[in-house]
Amino acid sequence: MNRVICFGEALVDQVHTEKGLLNYPGGAPANVATNIARLGGTSRFLGAISNDQLGTVLLDALERAKVDTSSIIRTDKPTARAEITLDNQGERHFQFFCEDTADQAFQAADFTNHALSGQFFHFGSNSMTTESSWKTTLFGVQKAKKNGHFVSFDLNWRPPFWKNWPARLGDPLERIWHVLEWVDLLKLSEEEFDQLGEKALSRLEQTPVAHLIITQGARGAKWLHPPTHSSQSFPARRVTCRDSTGAGDAFMAGLLFKLSQEQEINPECLAKNLPFAVDCGAWCVRELGAQNLPPFEEIQEWKTSEIPNS
């Protein structure tokens, strides 16, 4: 099974519940790496983690899941936190504490040959929210692509992370288009797709992006193949949503777990494996926390007892 390298932030999700504020390991790339390993895949988390108590909790969670942590950088900068309030439908509302935190401490020199030894490279936008971290992430993405990795990008747009973005560099969302020159697969939520503007599809056709995935919450996901203008929808299974925080990350973990077992990634491969990714997203929302996927076989057994939405 091929290794999936997940680069970016690890942070603590602090969820408001009836029992008070509960801490859960979080950070989109860390969630993806952990859930791939929990499914039975091979993953490596690449990023910086604090030496503080919360950072130790995050590192322990990765190691318990059997994620490769050999290239993690430790730093004295504090751990980033996200306070999460859930509404009656399980939809989340964030407040971030991410000023000069550990996740920004990774440097271009830390992308060693060992760190990038794998076949897949996954990242998101939260590792690009300052000028220096933008350059670091772009360096890593370009090096991964040069090494022949399949590169996936989950926009995971969180405006509070970008509050220190220099105005002289222009609209950060517009800058995202630059990184797509090295991306094979792009995942967006419906809201993010709308934010990119009505010309997003035509612009994507001018990039090397071969696969666009739009997640649609309780309705499932839609796959689009910009080079051929083809598309296909994949319905989700009916579940009671308790916490939607990690649904997109669980979806990506399920998809990359399956793709890492394929010899070639083409439209037929995506169509075959996307239903499992949708099932992983549905599984995740049924309970609190973003790193809760079970072994692959358990999801296979569970999905036969659920009915897809019409």
C-alpha positions as a Markdown table, in Angstrom:
| # | Residue | x | y | z |
|---|---|---|---|---|
| 1 | Met | 0.0 | 0.0 | 0.0 |
| 2 | Asn | 1.4 | 3.4 | -1.0 |
| 3 | Arg | 2.1 | 6.0 | 1.7 |
| 4 | Val | 0.0 | 9.2 | 1.9 |
| 5 | Ile | 1.9 | 12.2 | 3.3 |
| 6 | Cys | -0.4 | 14.7 | 5.0 |
| 7 | Phe | 1.2 | 18.2 | 5.4 |
| 8 | Gly | -0.1 | 21.1 | 7.5 |
| 9 | Glu | -1.6 | 21.9 | 10.9 |
| 10 | Ala | -2.3 | 19.8 | 14.0 |
| 11 | Leu | -4.5 | 21.6 | 16.5 |
| 12 | Val | -6.9 | 21.0 | 19.3 |
| 13 | Asp | -10.6 | 21.1 | 18.7 |
| 14 | Gln | -12.4 | 22.3 | 21.9 |
| 15 | Val | -16.0 | 21.4 | 21.6 |
| 16 | His | -18.7 | 22.9 | 23.7 |
| 17 | Thr | -21.0 | 20.2 | 25.0 |
| 18 | Glu | -23.5 | 19.6 | 27.8 |
| 19 | Lys | -20.6 | 18.2 | 29.8 |
| 20 | Gly | -18.5 | 21.3 | 29.2 |
| 21 | Leu | -15.5 | 22.0 | 26.9 |
| 22 | Leu | -14.1 | 18.7 | 25.6 |
| 23 | Asn | -10.7 | 18.5 | 23.8 |
| 24 | Tyr | -10.3 | 16.5 | 20.6 |
| 25 | Pro | -7.2 | 16.1 | 18.4 |
| 26 | Gly | -7.8 | 18.1 | 15.2 |
| 27 | Gly | -6.3 | 20.0 | 12.3 |
| 28 | Ala | -7.4 | 18.9 | 8.8 |
| 29 | Pro | -4.2 | 17.2 | 7.6 |
| 30 | Ala | -3.7 | 15.5 | 11.0 |
| 31 | Asn | -7.3 | 14.3 | 10.8 |
| 32 | Val | -6.7 | 12.8 | 7.3 |
| 33 | Ala | -3.5 | 11.1 | 8.3 |
| 34 | Thr | -5.0 | 9.7 | 11.5 |
| 35 | Asn | -8.2 | 8.4 | 9.8 |
| 36 | Ile | -6.1 | 6.8 | 6.9 |
| 37 | Ala | -4.1 | 4.9 | 9.5 |
| 38 | Arg | -7.3 | 3.9 | 11.5 |
| 39 | Leu | -8.7 | 2.5 | 8.3 |
| 40 | Gly | -5.6 | 0.4 | 7.9 |
| 41 | Gly | -3.6 | 2.5 | 5.5 |
| 42 | Thr | -0.1 | 3.9 | 5.5 |
| 43 | Ser | 0.2 | 7.6 | 6.3 |
| 44 | Arg | 2.8 | 10.2 | 7.5 |
| 45 | Phe | 2.0 | 13.5 | 9.2 |
| 46 | Leu | 4.3 | 16.2 | 8.2 |
| 47 | Gly | 4.2 | 19.4 | 10.2 |
| 48 | Ala | 5.2 | 21.2 | 13.4 |
| 49 | Ile | 3.8 | 20.3 | 16.8 |
| 50 | Ser | 4.3 | 22.2 | 20.1 |
| 51 | Asn | 6.2 | 21.0 | 23.1 |
| 52 | Asp | 3.4 | 22.2 | 25.3 |
| 53 | Gln | 0.9 | 19.9 | 27.0 |
| 54 | Leu | -1.6 | 20.1 | 24.2 |
| 55 | Gly | 1.1 | 19.4 | 21.6 |
| 56 | Thr | 2.0 | 16.2 | 23.5 |
| 57 | Val | -1.6 | 15.1 | 23.4 |
| 58 | Leu | -1.7 | 15.7 | 19.6 |
| 59 | Leu | 1.5 | 13.7 | 19.1 |
| 60 | Asp | 0.3 | 10.9 | 21.3 |
| 61 | Ala | -3.0 | 10.7 | 19.3 |
| 62 | Leu | -1.1 | 10.4 | 16.0 |
| 63 | Glu | 1.2 | 7.7 | 17.4 |
| 64 | Arg | -1.6 | 5.7 | 18.9 |
| 65 | Ala | -3.2 | 5.6 | 15.4 |
| 66 | Lys | 0.1 | 4.3 | 14.0 |
| 67 | Val | 0.7 | 7.4 | 11.9 |
| 68 | Asp | 4.3 | 7.8 | 10.9 |
| 69 | Thr | 5.5 | 10.8 | 13.0 |
| 70 | Ser | 9.2 | 10.5 | 12.1 |
| 71 | Ser | 9.4 | 13.9 | 10.3 |
| 72 | Ile | 7.4 | 16.0 | 12.7 |
| 73 | Ile | 9.2 | 19.2 | 14.0 |
| 74 | Arg | 8.8 | 20.1 | 17.6 |
| 75 | Thr | 8.7 | 23.8 | 18.7 |
| 76 | Asp | 8.1 | 25.9 | 21.7 |
| 77 | Lys | 5.4 | 27.9 | 20.0 |
| 78 | Pro | 1.9 | 27.2 | 21.5 |
| 79 | Thr | -0.6 | 24.8 | 20.1 |
| 80 | Ala | -3.4 | 26.3 | 17.9 |
| 81 | Arg | -6.9 | 25.8 | 19.2 |
| 82 | Ala | -10.4 | 25.9 | 17.6 |
| 83 | Glu | -13.4 | 26.4 | 19.9 |
| 84 | Ile | -16.4 | 24.8 | 18.3 |
| 85 | Thr | -20.1 | 25.3 | 19.0 |
| 86 | Leu | -22.5 | 22.9 | 17.5 |
| 87 | Asp | -26.1 | 23.7 | 16.6 |
| 88 | Asn | -29.1 | 21.4 | 16.8 |
| 89 | Gln | -28.2 | 19.9 | 13.4 |
| 90 | Gly | -24.6 | 19.2 | 14.3 |
| 91 | Glu | -23.3 | 22.1 | 12.1 |
| 92 | Arg | -20.2 | 23.7 | 13.6 |
| 93 | His | -19.3 | 27.3 | 14.3 |
| 94 | Phe | -15.6 | 28.1 | 14.9 |
| 95 | Gln | -13.5 | 30.5 | 16.9 |
| 96 | Phe | -9.8 | 30.1 | 16.2 |
| 97 | Phe | -6.8 | 30.9 | 18.4 |
| 98 | Cys | -4.0 | 30.6 | 15.9 |
| 99 | Glu | -1.7 | 33.6 | 16.5 |
| 100 | Asp | 2.0 | 32.7 | 16.0 |
| 101 | Thr | 1.3 | 29.1 | 16.8 |
| 102 | Ala | 3.3 | 25.8 | 16.4 |
| 103 | Asp | 1.7 | 24.9 | 13.0 |
| 104 | Gln | 3.5 | 27.9 | 11.4 |
| 105 | Ala | 7.0 | 26.7 | 12.5 |
| 106 | Phe | 7.7 | 24.2 | 9.7 |
| 107 | Gln | 10.4 | 25.4 | 7.3 |
| 108 | Ala | 11.3 | 24.6 | 3.7 |
| 109 | Ala | 14.4 | 22.8 | 4.8 |
| 110 | Asp | 12.2 | 20.4 | 6.8 |
| 111 | Phe | 11.0 | 18.9 | 3.5 |
| 112 | Thr | 13.8 | 16.3 | 3.5 |
| 113 | Asn | 13.9 | 13.4 | 1.1 |
| 114 | His | 12.8 | 11.1 | 4.0 |
| 115 | Ala | 9.9 | 13.4 | 4.9 |
| 116 | Leu | 8.7 | 13.2 | 1.3 |
| 117 | Ser | 9.3 | 9.5 | 0.8 |
| 118 | Gly | 5.9 | 8.4 | -0.4 |
| 119 | Gln | 3.5 | 8.4 | -3.3 |
| 120 | Phe | 0.7 | 10.8 | -2.3 |
| 121 | Phe | 1.0 | 14.4 | -0.9 |
| 122 | His | -2.1 | 16.0 | 0.7 |
| 123 | Phe | -2.4 | 19.5 | 2.0 |
| 124 | Gly | -4.8 | 22.4 | 2.7 |
| 125 | Ser | -4.8 | 26.2 | 2.7 |
| 126 | Asn | -4.3 | 26.7 | 6.5 |
| 127 | Ser | -0.6 | 26.0 | 6.1 |
| 128 | Met | -0.3 | 29.0 | 3.7 |
| 129 | Thr | -1.7 | 31.9 | 5.8 |
| 130 | Thr | 1.4 | 34.0 | 6.2 |
| 131 | Glu | 3.9 | 35.0 | 3.6 |
| 132 | Ser | 6.6 | 32.7 | 5.0 |
| 133 | Ser | 4.3 | 29.8 | 5.4 |
| 134 | Trp | 2.9 | 30.3 | 1.9 |
| 135 | Lys | 6.5 | 30.0 | 0.5 |
| 136 | Thr | 7.2 | 27.0 | 2.6 |
| 137 | Thr | 4.1 | 25.2 | 1.5 |
| 138 | Leu | 4.6 | 26.0 | -2.1 |
| 139 | Phe | 8.2 | 24.7 | -1.9 |
| 140 | Gly | 6.9 | 21.4 | -0.4 |
| 141 | Val | 4.1 | 21.0 | -3.0 |
| 142 | Gln | 6.5 | 21.7 | -5.9 |
| 143 | Lys | 9.1 | 19.3 | -4.5 |
| 144 | Ala | 6.4 | 16.6 | -4.0 |
| 145 | Lys | 5.2 | 17.1 | -7.6 |
| 146 | Lys | 8.7 | 17.0 | -9.0 |
| 147 | Asn | 9.2 | 13.7 | -7.1 |
| 148 | Gly | 6.2 | 12.2 | -8.9 |
| 149 | His | 3.6 | 12.3 | -6.1 |
| 150 | Phe | -0.1 | 12.4 | -6.7 |
| 151 | Val | -1.0 | 15.8 | -5.1 |
| 152 | Ser | -4.4 | 16.4 | -3.5 |
| 153 | Phe | -5.6 | 19.8 | -2.1 |
| 154 | Asp | -8.5 | 20.4 | 0.2 |
| 155 | Leu | -9.2 | 24.2 | 0.3 |
| 156 | Asn | -10.7 | 24.0 | 3.8 |
| 157 | Trp | -11.1 | 27.8 | 3.7 |
| 158 | Arg | -11.0 | 29.4 | 7.2 |
| 159 | Pro | -10.8 | 33.2 | 6.9 |
| 160 | Pro | -9.7 | 33.8 | 10.6 |
| 161 | Phe | -6.4 | 32.0 | 9.8 |
| 162 | Trp | -5.7 | 34.6 | 7.2 |
| 163 | Lys | -5.9 | 37.7 | 9.3 |
| 164 | Asn | -2.2 | 38.4 | 9.1 |
| 165 | Trp | -2.0 | 38.0 | 5.4 |
| 166 | Pro | -0.1 | 41.0 | 3.9 |
| 167 | Ala | -2.5 | 43.3 | 2.0 |
| 168 | Arg | 0.3 | 43.9 | -0.6 |
| 169 | Leu | 0.0 | 40.3 | -1.7 |
| 170 | Gly | -3.6 | 40.7 | -2.7 |
| 171 | Asp | -6.7 | 38.6 | -2.2 |
| 172 | Pro | -5.5 | 35.3 | -0.6 |
| 173 | Leu | -8.4 | 33.4 | -2.1 |
| 174 | Glu | -7.2 | 34.6 | -5.5 |
| 175 | Arg | -3.7 | 33.5 | -4.7 |
| 176 | Ile | -5.0 | 29.9 | -4.2 |
| 177 | Trp | -5.2 | 29.6 | -7.9 |
| 178 | His | -1.4 | 29.7 | -8.2 |
| 179 | Val | -0.9 | 26.6 | -6.1 |
| 180 | Leu | -3.3 | 24.6 | -8.4 |
| 181 | Glu | -0.6 | 24.5 | -11.0 |
| 182 | Trp | 0.8 | 21.5 | -9.0 |
| 183 | Val | -2.4 | 19.8 | -7.9 |
| 184 | Asp | -4.0 | 16.7 | -9.4 |
| 185 | Leu | -7.1 | 16.5 | -7.2 |
| 186 | Leu | -9.0 | 19.5 | -5.6 |
| 187 | Lys | -11.7 | 19.1 | -3.0 |
| 188 | Leu | -14.1 | 21.9 | -2.2 |
| 189 | Ser | -17.3 | 22.3 | -0.3 |
| 190 | Glu | -20.3 | 23.8 | -2.1 |
| 191 | Glu | -19.7 | 27.0 | -0.2 |
| 192 | Glu | -16.1 | 27.1 | -1.2 |
| 193 | Phe | -16.9 | 26.5 | -4.8 |
| 194 | Asp | -19.3 | 29.4 | -4.8 |
| 195 | Gln | -16.6 | 31.6 | -3.2 |
| 196 | Leu | -14.2 | 30.9 | -6.0 |
| 197 | Gly | -16.7 | 32.5 | -8.4 |
| 198 | Glu | -18.9 | 31.7 | -11.3 |
| 199 | Lys | -15.9 | 31.2 | -13.6 |
| 200 | Ala | -14.3 | 28.6 | -11.4 |
| 201 | Leu | -14.9 | 25.7 | -13.7 |
| 202 | Ser | -13.5 | 27.5 | -16.8 |
| 203 | Arg | -10.5 | 28.6 | -14.8 |
| 204 | Leu | -9.9 | 25.1 | -13.6 |
| 205 | Glu | -9.8 | 23.9 | -17.2 |
| 206 | Gln | -6.7 | 26.0 | -17.6 |
| 207 | Thr | -4.9 | 24.2 | -14.7 |
| 208 | Pro | -3.5 | 20.7 | -14.5 |
| 209 | Val | -6.2 | 19.7 | -12.0 |
| 210 | Ala | -7.7 | 16.5 | -13.3 |
| 211 | His | -10.3 | 15.8 | -10.6 |
| 212 | Leu | -12.6 | 18.2 | -8.8 |
| 213 | Ile | -14.6 | 16.9 | -5.8 |
| 214 | Ile | -17.4 | 19.1 | -4.4 |
| 215 | Thr | -18.8 | 17.8 | -1.1 |
| 216 | Gln | -22.5 | 18.5 | -0.5 |
| 217 | Gly | -23.1 | 17.7 | 3.1 |
| 218 | Ala | -26.0 | 15.4 | 3.7 |
| 219 | Arg | -26.5 | 15.0 | 0.0 |
| 220 | Gly | -23.1 | 13.4 | -0.6 |
| 221 | Ala | -20.5 | 14.5 | -3.2 |
| 222 | Lys | -20.1 | 15.4 | -6.8 |
| 223 | Trp | -17.1 | 14.5 | -9.0 |
| 224 | Leu | -16.1 | 16.6 | -12.0 |
| 225 | His | -13.5 | 15.9 | -14.6 |
| 226 | Pro | -12.5 | 19.3 | -16.0 |
| 227 | Pro | -10.6 | 18.0 | -19.0 |
| 228 | Thr | -13.7 | 16.2 | -20.4 |
| 229 | His | -16.5 | 18.2 | -18.7 |
| 230 | Ser | -17.9 | 14.9 | -17.3 |
| 231 | Ser | -19.4 | 14.6 | -13.8 |
| 232 | Gln | -21.1 | 12.1 | -11.5 |
| 233 | Ser | -22.9 | 12.4 | -8.2 |
| 234 | Phe | -22.6 | 10.1 | -5.2 |
| 235 | Pro | -25.4 | 10.2 | -2.6 |
| 236 | Ala | -24.8 | 10.0 | 1.1 |
| 237 | Arg | -26.3 | 7.6 | 3.6 |
| 238 | Arg | -29.0 | 8.7 | 6.0 |
| 239 | Val | -27.4 | 9.3 | 9.4 |
| 240 | Thr | -28.1 | 11.5 | 12.4 |
| 241 | Cys | -25.5 | 14.3 | 12.4 |
| 242 | Arg | -24.0 | 15.0 | 15.8 |
| 243 | Asp | -20.8 | 16.8 | 14.8 |
| 244 | Ser | -20.0 | 17.7 | 11.2 |
| 245 | Thr | -16.5 | 19.1 | 12.1 |
| 246 | Gly | -14.4 | 16.3 | 10.5 |
| 247 | Ala | -16.7 | 15.1 | 7.8 |
| 248 | Gly | -14.6 | 16.5 | 4.9 |
| 249 | Asp | -11.4 | 15.2 | 6.4 |
| 250 | Ala | -13.0 | 11.7 | 6.9 |
| 251 | Phe | -14.1 | 11.9 | 3.3 |
| 252 | Met | -10.6 | 12.7 | 2.1 |
| 253 | Ala | -9.1 | 10.0 | 4.3 |
| 254 | Gly | -11.5 | 7.4 | 2.8 |
| 255 | Leu | -10.7 | 8.5 | -0.7 |
| 256 | Leu | -6.9 | 8.6 | -0.3 |
| 257 | Phe | -7.0 | 5.3 | 1.6 |
| 258 | Lys | -8.6 | 3.7 | -1.5 |
| 259 | Leu | -6.6 | 5.6 | -4.1 |
| 260 | Ser | -3.3 | 4.6 | -2.4 |
| 261 | Gln | -4.1 | 1.0 | -3.3 |
| 262 | Glu | -4.6 | 1.7 | -7.0 |
| 263 | Gln | -2.1 | 1.2 | -9.8 |
| 264 | Glu | -3.4 | 4.1 | -11.8 |
| 265 | Ile | -5.7 | 7.0 | -10.9 |
| 266 | Asn | -8.2 | 7.8 | -13.7 |
| 267 | Pro | -11.9 | 8.7 | -13.9 |
| 268 | Glu | -12.9 | 5.1 | -13.5 |
| 269 | Cys | -10.8 | 4.8 | -10.4 |
| 270 | Leu | -12.4 | 7.8 | -8.9 |
| 271 | Ala | -16.0 | 6.7 | -9.7 |
| 272 | Lys | -15.2 | 3.3 | -8.1 |
| 273 | Asn | -13.8 | 4.7 | -4.8 |
| 274 | Leu | -15.9 | 7.8 | -4.2 |
| 275 | Pro | -18.8 | 5.9 | -2.6 |
| 276 | Phe | -16.5 | 4.6 | 0.1 |
| 277 | Ala | -15.3 | 8.2 | 0.7 |
| 278 | Val | -18.9 | 9.4 | 1.1 |
| 279 | Asp | -19.5 | 6.6 | 3.6 |
| 280 | Cys | -16.5 | 7.7 | 5.6 |
| 281 | Gly | -17.9 | 11.2 | 5.9 |
| 282 | Ala | -21.3 | 9.9 | 6.9 |
| 283 | Trp | -19.7 | 7.7 | 9.6 |
| 284 | Cys | -17.7 | 10.5 | 11.1 |
| 285 | Val | -20.6 | 12.9 | 11.7 |
| 286 | Arg | -22.4 | 10.4 | 14.0 |
| 287 | Glu | -20.2 | 11.2 | 17.0 |
| 288 | Leu | -18.0 | 13.9 | 18.4 |
| 289 | Gly | -14.5 | 14.3 | 17.2 |
| 290 | Ala | -12.9 | 14.3 | 13.8 |
| 291 | Gln | -10.6 | 11.3 | 14.1 |
| 292 | Asn | -13.1 | 8.5 | 14.7 |
| 293 | Leu | -13.0 | 6.2 | 11.6 |
| 294 | Pro | -12.9 | 2.5 | 12.4 |
| 295 | Pro | -11.0 | -0.2 | 10.4 |
| 296 | Phe | -12.0 | -0.5 | 6.7 |
| 297 | Glu | -13.9 | -3.8 | 7.3 |
| 298 | Glu | -16.2 | -2.2 | 9.8 |
| 299 | Ile | -17.4 | 0.5 | 7.4 |
| 300 | Gln | -17.9 | -2.1 | 4.7 |
| 301 | Glu | -20.2 | -4.0 | 7.0 |
| 302 | Trp | -22.0 | -0.9 | 8.3 |
| 303 | Lys | -22.8 | 0.6 | 4.9 |
| 304 | Thr | -24.9 | -2.4 | 3.8 |
| 305 | Ser | -27.4 | -1.6 | 6.6 |
| 306 | Glu | -27.9 | 2.1 | 5.6 |
| 307 | Ile | -30.1 | 3.5 | 2.9 |
| 308 | Pro | -28.7 | 6.3 | 0.6 |
| 309 | Asn | -30.6 | 9.5 | 0.4 |
| 310 | Ser | -32.8 | 9.8 | -2.6 |
